[in-house]
Amino acid sequence: MPSVSFQLSPRWRVPLLLTTVLVIVVVPFLLMRAAEERIRDAEEMVAHTLEVGTTVQRINAAVRNIESATLEHALGARSTVLEERLAHSTSVVAPALDRLEALTRDSAYQQVRVGTLRQSIGQRLDQVGRLQDTEGGIDTDELQRLVEHFPVQVPINELVEAER
């Protein structure tokens, strides 16, 4: 049986060699570059999610601090630290809600959740302001309404879960 040998023409050797070098060097480079871009995109998404979570928790802490300081005040506690806590927490809520709204502009569903949270917090803080009765004690009916209505934790949890 005769053996067939494959011989390349000398004029095809250089173009094939260049093509081989391009495939060996350029394709892995392009693949690595695409992978790095995907990694950067993923890092940005994680950072965004963490920032949303941090902002939501800051809002939650401020609302809880306002509630706590108001109850302490209604129970008779008088302190400059208490007043400072109340003032600081009150000043944190609106800007944090604005920041949360800006962070979630990429999702209409998240915007709805932020609106719901904003409304719940506003109503809850109004209710907290009505906790003190005319004698300076706690109006238990208002406290009961606060407990039963104006949820804050549920919208916060939904927002964080949806962001994740």
C-alpha angles and dihedrals in degrees: 000000000000117000118231116214122197114225124183119219110246091238091061096048098078096046091047091048091051091047091051092050090049092051093047096046109025102042095055089045091053092046092051091048092052090048091051091051090051090049091051091049090050091049090052091050092050092047090049092050091049091049091051090049092048092049092049092050090048088054091047092050092048093050092048090048091052090050092047095047091047092051092047089050091049089051090056105265113146119186139136088230089057092050091047091050091051094047093047095048092047090052091050100054103068097044091045091051089049090050091049090051091051092048093052098046089112092070126053090198091055090049089056090050091050090051091050091048092048091051093046092049092048092050092043093051090048088052091048088054090057095052095095113080126211093273092053095255129112118284100225093199090057090045090053091051089050091053095046101039139039100042117202103170096059095054090044092052092046091050094050094045093049091049092052 
